[in-house]
Amino acid sequence: MMERAQTRRRQCLQEMGIEVWVPNEARLPAGNAASPEPLPAGPSDPATLDWDALAATVTGCRDCALHATRTQTVFGTGNRQARWLFVGEAPGAEEDRQGEPFVGRAGQLLNAMLFAIGLKREDVFIANVLKCRPPKNRDPMGEEVRRCEPYLHRQVELIRPQIIVALGRFAAQSLLKTETAIGKLRGRRHSYADTGIPLVVMYHPAYLLRNPSDKRKAWQDLQFACTLLEAI
Ligand code: URA
């Protein structure tokens, strides 16, 4: 069983064009046993909601025009006590159909990358900046982000991850509130909003499918995140 998992991991690494890296056990545990209580909620709306109320509010959200074109909302998936939170841009066509983030080809690559650092999809939490698919996969608009971001912020408060990985330029710039290019944001420790939670920036899996020669850099990004986590 173990051996099969190790072989699969090696295959994932090969798919990524990367030499084998053996993770330190200390990097691997799932869950966030040592995490403190959720941050205190403020008086405003999503900030006061528990998981179920938040999920229900997102499901019924009509705060921007995207509600009219979506099939369903994509709340996010995974371990609600995860140490790792991965944040992408917005659901694509397949995610809109299935109601789950990163289920298309980019999601398969993300799963392979997680596997390569000893994690399963169920160990981490995966979400997007936007909970609804922008039509024809156009870029999210500022107002859509503004309306949607309290939901993600509340998810962060409830999960209290030990690290956030922003997947791609859009998520990175939205979470960090910057227009700095992704090339300059990678490889550095940032913090998410006022939480102090470390945030690192990684190339988006969909970008990596189009630019496989950058998979090596994405692997460096993940290793950097592992190193930060190890130091916590
Ligand atoms: N791309 C994203 O940013 N998010 C998804 O959920 C799927 C593709």
Boltz pocket constraint, residues with backbone or C-beta under 6 A from the ligand:
constraints:
  - pocket:
      binder: B
      contacts: [[A, 88], [A, 89], [A, 90], [A, 91], [A, 92], [A, 95], [A, 100], [A, 101], [A, 102], [A, 103], [A, 106], [A, 127], [A, 128], [A, 167], [A, 206]]
      max_distance: 6.0
